């Protein structure tokens, strides 16, 4: 019998975070929008459990994103994490559309106001993963 080494990546770059999401979230395919999150320690190693918010609206409003950011801020502070990574999920394919960019922009804005350190937000569709850096979505929320 062989001992299986637990998956414990070190997340230092956007590419590291994307690789972790690709490894952890399989298979792709979403019946409705969801938001996954993972906490990352100061050493870059993610907490071994992921969190998920199901039954999300297709478009996240300011109040919803503020609630998420508040909850993340409390957990980051209480548990001593360094930052959080988000994965927005939606059914369908294609690259990030206006609605995806608005959702990411709302999360970035709420986390900046909370303040909660956040990694580059990623999108997972039924077909692929997409990074959505802040400069890609910055014009979506005034």
Secondary structure, 3 states (H helix, E strand, C coil): CCCCCCCCCECCCHHHHHHHHHHHCCCCCCCCCEEEEEEECCCCEECCCCEEECCCCCCCCHHHHHHHHHHHHHHHHHHCCCEEEEEEECCCCCCCCHHHHHHHHHHHHHHHHHCCCECCEEEECCCCEEEECHHHHCCCCC
